[in-house]
């Protein structure tokens, strides 16, 4: 099957749904200084303003250096969103061992990757990519303290892993 690049709207809505953010208000997300509609516009899609009657172009038309940077910034902002209606609840990540003080980084990586659908099929992350995620998670030690969702490891490492997965080239495709 031929793969294509997700439209900005598909990317934003798909990521939010995959992470359990169902009641977003369209406002700021995480440390972003732009509302969601503005972030989508920076990715090249002005909502409700298609370039012509045929709609928006598809495929690689969504990718250039500016729009790719906007996609990466959105991923970072979404992963860092920890307040308000756009809050990313770490407890919504199925299989994440919240409550475990010595959490296995491999289990944490597998949970974040699976939550975003990057664990099976042609868009699955490679074993080298999985190992790079584990290496990131273990920069401060061999295990993670996930005894609560408010520990430094939960707030920094788990959210960082989510950002890394959202920024993967495989997540940009459908």
Phi, psi and omega in degrees: 000139178282135179263151177224165181278134175299142172292159178304319180295316178298321180297310183294308182294318180298318179294317180295318178294318180299329182264009174081016178271099187255343185240042180296147181257003178081000181272204184296149180232121181061219182278008183297146175256010180238145175286165183302318179299324177290324177295319177297321179297321178295336176277358174107006182236108173275107183303139180065014177225066179297154183292337178199183184291343178279350180094201183274149175290164181240190175065222185290352176299339179277353185243122166207180186298323180288314182290328177295317177298319178297322177295318180294320178295319177299316180300316179297314181295319180296315181295330182273355184291109184232023177205162175074188183292343179265017185292134173272112179273115180298332179294343179280355180274109183296131178087355177288125185281058175295137183103352179261123177287312174261079182278138179287120181302326178297320178294319180296314178299314181299322180293316181292320180293318180295321180302328182263006176075023181256025183253341184226158174080191185291343180259014179290146176292147179286167178295327177293320177294318178301316180296323177296323177293318178296318178300318177298315183294334185254020179296334181254002180157167186283345178229170179243142176269100177247033181300337171209169179283359183253003177291161178301320180295320179293315184286329183259303186289312182295315178295325175295321177296321177297316179299315179300318180294319179294332181274352180297144178303324181297329180285342180281350186253163170224000000 
